[in-house]
């Protein structure tokens, strides 16, 4: 995985991020504590060494930004002020975030398409899977969780791969990726031709099994731009339903004064409903984490985009 890191001294931006974490600490201490033990996570990002204190927030500390029961046929947009992160990277007119925020849409992908993509993920992940609670399948690189490590699915299962995936699977995946890119460009006023798919872009399967390695620890707060460098826009397509297929596992934006969650949904409450897509600018204005899954299995696809053509990747193809 290519990571772009640039060491700079701690500034007002990184101090503000630390304050967000400390705010969660103070809120939790003021609430009823159910015995969850806090864990210390040290993250090294583009702003240098930052100490993060991570806590599992209880429901009373998290406000619902978009609930499972709401249906948005047009993107529901929540604008936030852009961070300074993007100034540390090369500027790309027509793409580099100037209007930042987060948005949710239930009309980018149909229910039938979401179900097909979930079956694709189930078939691929059935060949392996992590010993812990978080498994990934990357159709681009071929990375597949296997026990406590990763294997290349195209090499490890080269004789079986065409029995697992079809050409139509990859065509659907690429088509959905294109529609997500279009939705992001229209929402944020971008030139879609200046946006490029980047890595990592992958399917995820998360359950309540205890973590066995750091790769299973998906719940830590992070900033995509700091973590991956190339990210400018991040999207998440949900393939399973909060409250039906799994509990916990909500995506949480960590804002200065409160935490705000997006509840996943893939099954229809109305006949026109479809798989939910959440997308957002990737800087520290959208610091986030995923709650631990309490029960069931959460399936999703992370699709990421960059403005830098040097970090572009192609759509996957069946070997």
C-alpha positions in Angstrom: 0.0 0.0 0.0 1.5 3.3 -1.1 1.4 5.9 1.7 2.4 9.5 1.2 3.9 10.9 4.4 5.3 14.4 5.0 6.7 15.3 8.4 5.8 18.7 9.7 5.6 20.1 13.2 2.5 20.0 15.3 0.3 22.9 14.4 -3.1 24.4 15.4 -4.8 21.8 13.1 -3.3 18.8 14.9 -3.9 20.4 18.3 -7.6 20.8 17.3 -7.8 17.1 16.4 -6.4 16.1 19.7 -9.0 18.3 21.4 -11.7 16.3 19.6 -10.4 13.1 21.1 -10.1 14.7 24.6 -13.6 16.0 24.3 -14.8 12.4 23.8 -12.9 11.5 26.9 -14.5 14.2 29.0 -18.0 13.3 27.7 -17.5 9.7 28.5 -16.3 10.3 32.0 -19.4 12.4 32.6 -21.7 9.6 31.4 -22.5 6.2 33.0 -19.5 4.0 32.4 -20.3 0.4 31.6 -16.9 -1.1 32.2 -15.3 -0.6 28.7 -11.6 -0.3 29.1 -10.0 2.6 27.1 -7.1 1.7 24.9 -4.2 4.0 23.8 -3.5 4.2 20.1 -0.5 6.0 18.7 -1.0 7.1 15.1 1.7 8.5 12.9 0.2 10.8 10.3 1.3 13.5 7.9 1.3 16.0 10.8 3.9 13.9 12.7 3.4 11.9 15.9 0.0 12.4 17.4 -1.2 10.7 20.6 -4.8 9.6 20.4 -6.9 8.5 23.3 -9.6 6.2 22.0 -12.8 5.4 23.8 -15.8 3.4 22.7 -18.7 5.9 22.9 -22.1 4.9 24.2 -25.2 5.7 22.2 -26.1 8.7 24.3 -22.9 10.5 23.2 -23.6 10.0 19.5 -26.2 11.9 17.5 -27.7 10.3 14.4 -26.8 12.2 11.3 -28.9 9.9 9.0 -31.0 7.0 10.4 -31.7 3.7 8.8 -35.3 4.6 8.4 -34.7 7.7 6.2 -34.5 7.4 2.4 -32.7 10.0 0.3 -33.3 9.8 -3.5 -31.1 12.9 -3.8 -27.9 13.3 -1.8 -28.4 14.7 1.7 -25.4 17.1 2.0 -23.8 18.3 5.3 -21.2 21.0 4.6 -18.2 21.4 6.9 -15.3 23.8 6.7 -12.3 22.4 4.8 -9.2 21.7 7.0 -5.7 22.9 6.2 -4.6 19.4 5.2 -4.9 19.9 1.5 -2.4 22.8 1.5 0.4 20.3 2.3 -0.2 18.5 -1.0 0.0 19.4 -4.6 -3.1 21.4 -5.7 -5.2 20.1 -8.6 -7.7 22.7 -10.0 -11.2 21.3 -10.4 -10.6 18.5 -7.9 -8.7 19.4 -4.8 -11.4 20.0 -2.1 -12.5 23.6 -1.8 -16.0 22.7 -0.7 -15.9 20.1 2.0 -18.5 18.0 3.8 -20.2 14.6 3.8 -23.2 13.3 1.9 -25.6 10.3 1.9 -27.6 9.0 -1.0 -29.9 6.0 -1.4 -30.3 6.2 -5.2 -26.8 5.6 -6.6 -27.1 1.8 -6.4 -30.2 -0.3 -6.7 -31.1 -2.9 -4.2 -30.6 -5.7 -6.8 -27.1 -4.4 -7.5 -26.2 -4.1 -3.8 -27.3 -7.7 -3.3 -25.2 -8.9 -6.3 -22.2 -7.1 -4.9 -22.7 -8.6 -1.5 -22.9 -12.1 -3.0 -19.6 -11.3 -4.9 -18.0 -10.3 -1.5 -19.4 -13.5 0.2 -18.0 -15.7 -2.5 -14.5 -14.1 -2.5 -14.2 -13.9 1.3 -15.4 -17.5 1.7 -12.0 -18.5 0.3 -10.2 -17.0 3.3 -11.1 -14.6 6.0 -9.3 -13.2 9.0 -8.9 -15.1 12.3 -10.1 -11.8 13.9 -13.3 -9.9 13.2 -12.3 -7.9 10.1 -11.6 -9.3 6.7 -11.0 -7.6 3.4 -11.1 -8.4 -0.3 -9.4 -6.1 -2.8 -10.2 -7.0 -6.4 -7.6 -4.5 -7.6 -4.5 -5.9 -5.9 -5.9 -9.4 -5.2 -5.4 -9.0 -1.4 -7.5 -11.4 0.7 -7.5 -11.8 4.4 -6.3 -15.3 5.3 -5.8 -16.1 9.0 -3.4 -13.6 10.4 -2.0 -12.5 7.1 -3.0 -11.7 3.5 -2.7 -13.7 0.3 -3.1 -12.8 -3.4 -6.4 -14.4 -4.4 -5.5 -14.4 -8.1 -2.3 -16.4 -7.4 -3.4 -18.5 -4.4 -6.6 -19.6 -6.1 -5.6 -19.2 -9.8 -7.3 -22.5 -10.8 -10.6 -21.7 -9.1 -10.9 -18.0 -9.6 -13.1 -18.1 -12.7 -15.5 -20.3 -10.8 -15.7 -17.7 -8.0 -16.0 -14.5 -10.1 -17.5 -13.7 -13.5 -16.9 -11.1 -16.1 -20.3 -9.6 -15.2 -19.2 -9.3 -11.5 -16.3 -7.0 -12.5 -18.4 -5.0 -15.0 -21.0 -4.3 -12.2 -18.2 -3.4 -9.8 -16.7 -0.9 -12.3 -20.1 0.5 -13.3 -21.0 1.2 -9.6 -17.6 2.7 -9.0 -18.3 5.1 -11.9 -21.7 6.1 -10.5 -20.2 6.8 -7.1 -17.5 9.0 -8.7 -20.2 10.9 -10.6 -22.3 11.5 -7.5 -19.2 12.8 -5.6 -18.2 15.1 -8.5 -21.8 16.5 -8.9 -22.2 17.0 -5.1 -18.9 18.8 -4.6 -18.8 20.6 -7.9 -15.8 18.8 -9.3 -14.6 17.9 -12.8 -15.1 14.1 -12.7 -12.3 13.7 -15.3 -9.9 15.1 -12.8 -10.8 12.4 -10.2 -9.1 9.1 -10.2 -9.8 5.8 -8.4 -7.0 5.1 -5.9 -5.9 2.4 -3.4 -7.0 0.9 -1.2 -10.4 0.3 -2.6 -11.9 -2.9 -1.1 -14.8 -5.0 0.2 -14.9 -5.4 4.0 -16.6 -8.0 6.2 -16.8 -7.3 9.9 -18.2 -9.3 12.8 -17.9 -9.5 16.6 -15.0 -11.9 16.7 -12.1 -10.6 18.9 -9.2 -9.0 17.1 -6.1 -11.2 16.6 -3.8 -8.7 14.9 -3.7 -5.0 14.4 -5.3 -5.5 11.0 -8.5 -6.5 12.8 -8.6 -3.3 14.8 -10.9 -1.3 12.5 -12.4 0.9 15.2 -9.7 3.4 15.9 -10.3 7.1 15.0 -8.4 8.2 11.9 -8.2 10.7 9.1 -8.1 9.2 5.6 -5.9 12.0 4.1 -3.4 11.6 7.0 -3.5 7.8 6.8 -3.2 7.2 3.1 -1.9 10.5 1.7 -3.4 10.0 -1.8 -7.1 10.2 -0.6 -9.1 13.3 -1.4 -12.6 11.8 -1.4 -13.8 8.6 0.4 -17.0 6.7 -0.1 -18.6 3.7 1.6 -21.3 1.6 0.0 -23.3 -0.4 2.5 -24.3 -4.0 1.5 -26.0 -5.0 4.8 -28.5 -3.4 7.2 -27.9 -1.9 10.6 -30.3 -3.5 13.1 -31.2 -6.4 10.8 -27.9 -8.0 9.7 -25.7 -6.6 12.5 -25.6 -4.4 15.6 -23.0 -1.8 16.3 -20.7 -1.1 13.4 -22.0 2.4 12.7 -19.8 5.0 10.9 -19.2 7.9 13.3 -17.9 11.4 12.3 -16.1 13.0 15.3 -17.0 16.6 15.2 -15.8 19.3 17.7 -19.0 19.4 19.8 -20.6 16.0 19.1 -20.2 12.7 17.3 -22.6 12.0 14.4 -23.4 8.7 12.9 -24.6 7.3 9.6 -26.7 4.2 10.0 -26.1 1.6 7.2 -29.0 0.2 5.2 -29.2 -2.0 2.1 -32.7 -3.6 2.4 -35.6 -1.5 1.2 -38.1 0.1 3.5 -39.8 1.4 0.4 -39.9 -0.3 -3.0 -37.6 2.4 -4.5 -34.9 2.2 -1.8 -31.4 0.9 -2.5 -27.9 0.4 -1.0 -26.8 3.4 1.0 -23.7 5.4 -0.2 -22.0 7.7 2.2 -19.2 9.9 0.8 -17.0 12.7 2.2 -13.9 14.8 1.7 -11.0 12.9 3.2 -9.3 15.6 5.4 -9.3 16.1 9.1 -12.6 17.9 8.8 -14.0 14.4 8.6 -12.2 12.6 11.5 -14.1 9.4 12.0 -14.2 5.8 13.3 -16.4 2.7 13.1 -18.1 1.3 16.1 -17.3 -2.2 17.1 -19.7 -4.7 15.6 -21.7 -6.2 18.5 -23.4 -9.0 16.6 -24.0 -10.2 13.1 -21.9 -9.4 10.0 -21.4 -6.0 8.3 -20.6 -5.9 4.6 -19.5 -2.8 2.8 -17.2 -1.5 0.0 -14.8 1.4 0.5 -14.2 3.2 -2.8 -11.5 6.0 -2.6 -10.6 8.8 -5.1 -7.6 11.0 -5.6 -6.9 14.2 -7.5 -3.3 13.1 -8.2 -2.9 11.0 -11.4 0.3 9.5 -10.0 -1.8 7.6 -7.5 -4.5 6.4 -10.0 -5.4 2.8 -10.3 -7.4 1.0 -13.0 -10.7 -0.9 -12.7 -10.0 -4.5 -11.8 -10.2 -7.2 -14.5 -10.7 -10.9 -14.3 -7.4 -12.7 -15.0 
